[in-house]
Amino acid sequence: MSRSIGGTALRFGIVGFANTLVTVAVTLLLTRVGGLHVGLASGIGYGVGLVQGFTLNRAWTFKDETHAATPAMQALGYVIVNVVCGSLYAALNVALVQHLPDFVSFLASLVVTVPISFALNRLFVFRRQV
């Protein structure tokens, strides 16, 4: 059974928001309670969010009867898409923050990169077997 693209996009957004909350929570916990350096804590937090995102997107957002790729290939593709989109987000933010307030730069960068991430995940990482 095929899901509507709007519903899938909404689920993708919800998962992304949940990933952000988990990443921030883990980072804060590790820095404030665990005493870890913010760089290390941020990396661990991002990793936890990445695993959560893959798991939720595979099980809920892009759930389908049969996926074209194995779970291992999907996980690899998911990491690659996140690295590409994260790099694009960072580059856009660096360029825009010189001309816009920080928060506007942050949102503008998200407006560009989230749809790209959704499209790449839908078309390549979690595509249905036909």
C-alpha positions in Angstrom: 0.0 0.0 0.0 1.5 3.3 -1.1 1.5 6.3 1.3 0.8 9.9 0.1 3.9 12.0 -0.3 2.5 14.7 1.9 2.0 12.2 4.8 5.4 10.7 4.3 7.0 14.2 4.3 5.1 15.1 7.5 6.4 11.9 9.2 9.9 12.7 7.9 9.7 16.2 9.5 8.4 14.7 12.8 11.3 12.3 12.9 13.8 15.1 12.1 12.4 17.2 15.0 12.6 14.2 17.3 16.2 13.6 16.2 17.0 17.2 17.0 15.5 16.9 20.5 17.4 13.6 21.2 20.7 15.0 19.9 20.4 18.1 22.1 19.3 16.1 25.1 22.2 13.6 24.8 24.7 16.4 24.2 23.5 18.4 27.2 23.4 15.3 29.4 27.0 14.3 28.4 28.4 17.8 28.9 26.6 18.8 32.1 26.3 15.5 33.9 29.0 13.5 32.3 31.6 16.3 32.1 32.5 15.5 28.5 34.0 18.1 26.2 31.2 19.7 24.0 32.9 18.5 20.8 32.9 14.9 21.9 29.4 15.1 23.4 28.1 16.7 20.3 29.5 13.9 18.1 28.0 11.3 20.4 24.6 13.1 20.5 24.6 13.4 16.7 25.4 9.7 16.4 22.5 8.8 18.7 20.2 11.0 16.7 21.4 9.5 13.5 20.6 5.9 14.7 17.2 7.1 16.0 16.5 8.8 12.7 17.4 5.8 10.6 15.4 3.5 12.8 12.3 5.6 12.8 12.4 6.5 9.1 12.8 2.9 8.1 10.1 1.6 10.5 7.6 4.5 10.2 8.3 7.2 7.7 9.2 5.0 4.7 7.6 1.8 5.9 6.6 -0.4 2.9 6.1 -4.0 2.2 9.4 -4.5 0.4 12.4 -2.2 0.2 14.8 -2.3 -2.7 17.9 -2.3 -0.6 19.0 -4.4 2.4 19.0 -2.7 5.9 22.8 -2.4 5.8 22.8 -0.7 2.4 20.0 1.6 3.6 22.0 2.5 6.7 25.0 3.3 4.6 22.9 5.4 2.2 21.3 7.2 5.2 24.7 8.1 6.6 25.9 9.4 3.2 22.7 11.5 2.7 23.2 12.9 6.2 26.8 13.8 5.5 26.0 15.4 2.2 23.0 17.4 3.5 24.7 18.3 6.7 27.7 19.7 4.7 25.3 21.6 2.5 23.5 23.0 5.5 26.7 24.1 7.1 28.0 25.7 3.9 24.7 27.6 3.4 24.7 28.7 7.0 28.2 30.1 6.8 27.3 32.0 3.6 24.0 33.3 4.8 25.0 34.3 8.3 27.1 37.0 6.8 24.0 38.7 5.4 21.2 37.6 7.7 20.5 37.3 11.4 21.6 33.9 12.9 18.1 32.5 13.3 17.0 33.5 9.8 20.2 31.9 8.4 19.5 28.7 10.3 15.9 28.5 9.1 16.8 29.4 5.5 19.4 26.7 5.4 16.9 24.2 6.7 14.3 25.3 4.1 16.8 24.3 1.4 18.4 21.2 2.9 15.4 19.4 4.5 13.5 18.9 1.2 16.8 17.7 -0.5 17.3 15.2 2.4 13.7 14.0 2.1 14.0 13.5 -1.7 17.3 11.7 -1.5 16.0 9.4 1.3 12.8 8.7 -0.5 14.3 8.2 -4.0 17.5 6.3 -3.0 17.8 5.1 0.6 14.3 3.9 1.3 12.9 3.4 -2.2 10.4 0.6 -2.8 11.2 -2.5 -4.7 9.2 -2.4 -8.0 
